């Protein structure tokens, strides 16, 4: 309860007692001396009464008004407070719902942001892996094992680490920036002819068709299907031949350069058959034959190595019990240059020299009427000097496969993903 409700009745009661005492003094004054005193007292009392009354009235009126105002204010406050409270609750609920929605949206957005960041991080890691893979080189090394089986090994370099693939590929396989190439041969059977043996007498062939061979470099895709074929050695047509046997052989490779030998044995009704061989140097990048060296380079190589070649030919002839006059030439001729790799993976050149000899003295390597010898040198032709090769990779294969006679090697730096997938498919076969 308000304290004013207790004070107001007390003030009103006190004022009533004072007013009653003043009215009694004015009705029965005492003596004259006392009249003045009484009069003064009465005046003071009246003044006090008026003042008190005014104060009481003013106070009372102010209090009542104040009470009324307070009452009205309380009523309005209660109504307004109730309304405001309801509105506040509604606003708070709305604000809460909005805040919740915003929080949910923020959580969802945060989740999306985290997923996006994770994707960005994964992409960065993948690109980093790709950049690391871009520093990788792939080297293919091929050669012959015992029994003349041709096989290719793959060596992958990652930084300073060299890894030999557990798989291997049959036949010679060469890698270039344009793809993975495999040596393949295709047999053809050209029709043979009758030949004249004298006086118009014709001798029919023992067989209707001969044996010819086409040598190709085939570019493989990751499905090991042929995507492109380059004919390095063309099949013989056997024009006028009574017998024919042709063989196309890959003899070496350095980077994109392929060395193939075309050997043909034919019979055309002479005293005996005849054999001949020729070397083809093929550039896989252009799909055409190239010269290993210009005339000056060939002459320089021949002059430097021919004496050693002739000396070797004479020594072999003597070892076979043949006299020196069985040779028709005093000087050996340069017939071919093939690559070779030593145990340390280093590239060298093997010069093949021939000298004319009797038919019975010949070795049939480059022809029926010649003897041959091989001379090795570190001075490789200019065409091969700038070919990038991972010598350490070749040396690793030589160390792990001591029985392998290495004839070819090729290296590609920063291989593409498509090239790597194709190599994976080619070398998926574990073992040979």
C-alpha positions in Angstrom: 0.0 0.0 0.0 1.2 3.6 -0.8 2.4 5.5 2.4 0.3 8.5 1.3 -2.8 6.6 2.1 -1.7 6.5 5.7 -0.5 10.1 6.0 -3.6 11.8 4.6 -6.1 10.7 7.2 -3.7 11.6 10.0 -3.2 15.1 8.6 -7.0 15.5 8.2 -7.6 14.5 11.8 -4.9 16.9 13.1 -6.4 19.8 11.2 -9.8 19.1 12.6 -8.5 19.3 16.2 -6.7 22.5 15.6 -9.8 24.1 13.9 -12.0 23.2 16.8 -9.6 24.7 19.3 -9.4 28.0 17.4 -13.2 28.3 17.1 -13.5 27.9 20.9 -10.9 30.6 21.7 -12.7 33.1 19.5 -16.0 32.6 21.2 -14.8 33.1 24.9 -11.9 35.6 25.2 -10.5 36.1 28.8 -9.2 39.6 29.9 -8.0 42.5 27.9 -4.4 41.6 28.2 -5.1 38.2 27.3 -7.3 39.4 24.4 -4.3 40.8 22.6 -2.4 37.7 23.3 -5.3 35.6 22.5 -6.0 37.8 19.4 -2.3 37.4 18.4 -2.5 33.8 19.2 -5.8 33.5 17.3 -4.3 35.3 14.4 -1.3 33.1 14.4 -3.6 30.1 14.9 -5.8 31.3 12.1 -2.8 31.8 10.0 -1.5 28.5 11.0 -4.9 27.0 10.4 -5.2 28.6 7.0 -1.8 27.6 6.1 -2.3 24.2 7.4 -5.7 24.0 5.7 -4.2 25.3 2.5 -1.4 22.9 2.9 -3.8 20.1 3.7 -6.1 21.1 0.9 -3.2 21.6 -1.5 -1.6 18.5 -0.3 -4.8 16.6 -0.3 -5.8 17.9 -3.7 -2.3 17.2 -5.0 -2.3 13.8 -3.4 -5.7 13.0 -4.8 -4.8 14.2 -8.2 -1.5 12.4 -7.9 -3.4 9.4 -6.8 -5.8 9.6 -9.6 -3.0 10.2 -12.0 -1.1 7.3 -10.5 -4.2 5.2 -10.8 -4.7 6.2 -14.4 -1.1 5.7 -15.1 -1.2 2.3 -13.5 -4.2 1.3 -15.5 -2.7 2.6 -18.7 0.6 1.1 -17.8 -1.1 -2.2 -17.1 -2.9 -2.1 -20.5 0.0 -0.7 -22.4 2.4 -3.0 -20.6 0.2 -6.0 -21.4 0.0 -4.9 -25.1 3.7 -4.1 -25.2 4.5 -7.3 -23.6 2.5 -9.2 -26.1 4.1 -7.3 -28.9 7.5 -7.8 -27.3 6.9 -11.5 -27.0 5.7 -11.6 -30.6 8.7 -9.6 -31.8 11.0 -11.7 -29.7 9.5 -14.9 -31.2 9.9 -13.4 -34.6 13.4 -12.3 -33.9 14.2 -15.7 -32.5 12.7 -17.4 -35.5 14.6 -15.1 -37.8 17.8 -15.6 -35.8 17.3 -19.3 -35.9 16.7 -19.2 -39.7 19.7 -17.0 -40.1 21.7 -19.4 -37.9 20.5 -22.4 -40.0 21.4 -20.5 -43.1 24.8 -19.6 -41.7 25.4 -23.2 -40.8 24.4 -24.3 -44.2 26.5 -21.6 -45.8 29.4 -22.6 -43.5 28.9 -26.2 -44.6 28.9 -25.2 -48.2 32.0 -23.0 -47.7 33.8 -25.9 -45.9 32.9 -28.2 -48.7 34.0 -25.7 -51.3 37.2 -25.2 -49.4 37.7 -29.0 -49.2 37.2 -29.2 -53.0 39.6 -26.3 -53.5 42.2 -28.1 -51.3 41.6 -31.4 -53.1 42.1 -29.6 -56.4 45.2 -28.0 -55.2 46.6 -31.3 -54.0 45.7 -32.9 -57.3 47.4 -30.1 -59.2 50.4 -30.4 -57.0 50.5 -34.1 -57.7 50.2 -33.4 -61.4 53.0 -30.9 -61.1 55.0 -33.5 -59.3 54.1 -36.1 -62.0 55.1 -33.6 -64.6 58.6 -33.8 -63.3 58.5 -37.6 -64.0 60.3 -39.1 -67.0 59.4 -42.4 -68.7 62.2 -44.5 -70.2 61.7 -47.7 -72.3 64.6 -50.0 -72.8 64.4 -53.0 -75.1 66.7 -55.7 -76.2 67.1 -59.5 -76.8 67.3 -62.2 -74.3 68.7 -65.6 -74.9 66.8 -67.3 -77.7 66.4 -64.1 -79.6 63.3 -63.1 -77.6 62.8 -59.3 -77.8 61.4 -57.7 -74.7 61.0 -54.1 -73.4 61.3 -52.8 -69.9 59.8 -49.6 -68.5 61.6 -47.3 -66.0 59.8 -44.4 -64.3 61.8 -41.6 -62.7 60.3 -39.6 -59.8 62.9 -37.1 -58.7 66.0 -39.1 -57.9 64.1 -42.4 -57.7 64.0 -44.9 -60.5 61.3 -47.6 -60.6 61.4 -50.6 -62.9 57.9 -51.7 -63.8 57.2 -55.3 -62.8 55.5 -55.8 -66.2 57.2 -56.1 -69.5 56.2 -55.9 -73.2 57.0 -58.4 -75.9 58.7 -56.9 -79.0 60.4 -53.5 -79.2 58.4 -50.6 -77.7 59.4 -47.0 -78.2 58.0 -43.9 -76.4 57.8 -40.5 -77.9 55.9 -37.3 -77.1 53.4 -38.4 -79.7 52.6 -41.8 -78.2 53.7 -45.3 -77.6 55.0 -47.2 -80.6 55.5 -51.0 -81.0 57.4 -52.8 -83.7 55.2 -55.2 -85.6 55.7 -57.3 -88.7 53.1 -58.5 -91.1 53.6 -61.4 -93.5 52.6 -61.2 -97.1 52.8 -63.8 -99.8 53.5 -62.4 -103.2 53.0 -64.6 -106.3 56.2 -66.2 -107.5 57.2 -66.6 -111.2 58.7 -69.2 -113.4 62.2 -68.4 -114.6 64.2 -69.3 -117.6 67.0 -71.9 -116.9 68.3 -71.9 -120.5 67.3 -72.5 -124.1 63.8 -71.2 -123.5 63.2 -73.8 -120.8 61.2 -72.4 -117.9 61.4 -73.6 -114.4 58.1 -73.2 -112.4 58.4 -72.2 -108.8 58.3 -74.9 -106.2 55.6 -72.9 -104.4 53.1 -70.6 -105.9 53.8 -67.8 -103.4 56.8 -66.5 -101.6 57.3 -65.2 -98.1 57.6 -61.4 -97.7 57.4 -59.3 -94.6 56.4 -55.7 -93.9 57.9 -54.0 -90.8 55.8 -51.3 -89.1 55.8 -49.1 -86.1 52.3 -49.1 -84.7 51.1 -46.4 -82.3 49.0 -47.8 -79.6 46.2 -46.3 -77.5 45.4 -47.4 -73.9 43.1 -50.1 -75.3 46.2 -51.5 -77.1 44.5 -50.9 -80.4 46.3 -49.5 -83.4 45.9 -45.8 -83.9 48.5 -45.2 -86.6 50.9 -47.4 -88.7 54.1 -46.3 -90.2 55.6 -48.7 -92.7 59.3 -48.7 -92.2 60.2 -51.7 -94.3 57.9 -52.4 -97.3 57.1 -55.9 -98.4 58.8 -57.2 -101.5 56.7 -57.8 -104.6 58.9 -60.7 -105.7 59.0 -59.4 -109.3 60.4 -62.3 -111.4 61.6 -64.3 -108.4 61.3 -68.0 -108.4 61.9 -68.1 -104.7 61.6 -65.3 -102.1 62.2 -65.0 -98.4 62.2 -61.5 -96.9 62.7 -60.5 -93.3 62.2 -57.1 -91.7 64.1 -56.7 -88.4 64.3 -53.8 -85.9 68.0 -53.5 -85.1 68.0 -50.6 -82.7 66.3 -47.3 -81.6 67.4 -44.1 -80.1 64.6 -41.8 -79.0 62.3 -41.3 -82.0 64.8 -42.9 -84.4 64.2 -46.5 -85.4 66.9 -48.6 -87.2 65.5 -51.4 -89.3 67.2 -53.9 -91.6 65.6 -55.2 -94.7 67.0 -58.6 -95.7 65.9 -60.4 -98.9 66.9 -63.8 -100.2 65.8 -64.6 -103.7 66.4 -67.0 -106.5 65.9 -66.2 -110.1 67.3 -69.3 -111.8 70.9 -68.4 -111.6 73.8 -70.5 -110.2 72.5 -69.9 -106.7 70.3 -67.6 -104.8 71.3 -64.1 -103.8 71.0 -62.2 -100.5 71.1 -58.5 -99.8 70.5 -56.3 -96.9 70.0 -52.6 -96.3 69.5 -50.3 -93.4 66.6 -47.9 -92.9 66.7 -45.1 -90.3 63.2 -43.9 -89.6 62.0 -40.8 -87.8 58.7 -41.5 -86.0 58.0 -37.8 -85.6 57.9 -37.2 -89.4 57.0 -40.7 -90.5 59.8 -40.8 -93.0 63.3 -42.2 -93.6 66.3 -39.9 -92.6 70.0 -39.9 -93.2 72.0 -40.7 -90.1 74.8 -38.4 -91.2 75.7 -36.3 -94.2 78.3 -37.3 -96.7 81.1 -35.6 -94.8 80.1 -37.3 -91.6 79.9 -40.7 -93.2 83.3 -40.1 -94.8 84.9 -39.1 -91.5 83.5 -42.1 -89.6 84.5 -44.5 -92.4 88.1 -43.1 -92.6 88.4 -43.3 -88.8 87.2 -46.8 -88.4 87.7 -48.6 -91.8 91.3 -49.8 -91.0 90.1 -51.5 -87.8 87.2 -53.0 -89.7 89.4 -54.4 -92.5 91.8 -55.8 -89.9 88.9 -57.6 -88.2 87.6 -59.0 -91.5 91.0 -60.4 -92.4 91.4 -61.9 -88.9 88.1 -63.7 -89.2 88.9 -65.0 -92.7 92.1 -66.5 -91.5 90.4 -68.0 -88.5 88.1 -69.8 -90.9 91.0 -71.1 -92.9 90.5 -68.8 -95.9 93.4 -67.1 -97.7 93.7 -63.3 -97.9 93.1 -63.4 -101.7 89.6 -64.7 -101.0 88.8 -61.0 -100.4 88.1 -58.9 -103.4 88.7 -55.6 -101.7 91.6 -54.1 -99.9 89.5 -51.5 -98.1 86.3 -52.0 -96.1 83.3 -50.0 -96.9 80.9 -48.6 -94.3 77.5 -50.4 -94.8 75.6 -49.3 -91.7 75.8 -47.7 -88.3 73.7 -49.0 -85.5 73.4 -47.9 -81.9 74.5 -49.9 -78.9 74.4 -49.3 -75.1 77.0 -50.4 -72.6 76.5 -51.7 -69.1 76.6 -48.1 -67.8 73.7 -47.1 -70.1 75.9 -45.0 -72.3 75.1 -44.7 -76.0 77.7 -45.6 -78.7 77.8 -46.3 -82.4 78.5 -49.6 -84.0 79.9 -49.3 -87.5 79.3 -52.2 -89.8 82.0 -52.7 -92.5 81.9 -55.0 -95.4 84.5 -56.2 -97.9 83.8 -58.1 -101.1 84.5 -61.8 -101.0 83.8 -65.0 -102.9 80.3 -66.6 -102.6 81.6 -69.4 -100.5 83.5 -66.9 -98.3 80.5 -64.7 -97.6 78.8 -64.5 -94.2 75.3 -63.5 -95.6 75.0 -60.7 -93.1 74.9 -57.9 -95.7 75.1 -59.9 -98.9 76.1 -63.2 -100.4 79.4 -61.9 -101.7 80.8 -60.1 -98.7 82.3 -60.5 -95.3 81.5 -58.1 -92.5 82.9 -56.7 -89.2 81.6 -54.5 -86.4 83.6 -51.6 -84.9 82.3 -49.7 -81.9 83.0 -46.1 -81.1 81.8 -43.5 -78.6 81.7 -40.9 -81.3 78.0 -41.1 -82.3 76.6 -39.4 -85.4 75.4 -35.9 -85.0 71.7 -36.9 -85.4 71.8 -38.9 -82.2 73.9 -36.6 -80.0 71.0 -34.3 -78.9 68.5 -37.1 -78.3 67.4 -36.9 -74.6 68.0 -40.3 -72.8 68.0 -41.2 -69.1 71.3 -43.0 -69.0 70.8 -44.0 -65.4 67.5 -45.8 -66.3 69.2 -47.7 -69.1 72.0 -48.7 -66.7 69.5 -49.9 -64.1 67.9 -52.2 -66.6 71.3 -53.4 -67.7 72.2 -54.2 -64.1 68.9 -56.0 -63.3 68.9 -57.9 -66.6 72.5 -58.9 -67.3 71.5 -61.3 -70.0 69.7 -58.6 -71.9 71.4 -57.4 -75.0 70.2 -53.8 -75.1 69.5 -52.4 -78.6 67.2 -49.4 -78.0 66.1 -46.8 -75.5 63.8 -43.8 -75.5 62.9 -41.3 -72.8 60.1 -38.8 -72.5 60.1 -36.1 -69.9 56.9 -34.7 -68.5 54.7 -37.3 -70.1 51.0 -36.5 -70.5 48.3 -38.3 -68.6 47.1 -40.0 -71.7 50.6 -41.2 -72.5 51.0 -42.5 -68.9 47.7 -44.4 -69.2 48.8 -46.0 -72.4 52.1 -47.1 -70.9 50.2 -48.6 -67.9 48.1 -50.6 -70.3 51.1 -51.8 -72.4 53.0 -52.9 -69.3 50.1 -54.4 -67.4 51.4 -57.9 -68.2 53.5 -59.1 -65.3 56.2 -61.3 -66.5 57.2 -62.5 -69.9 
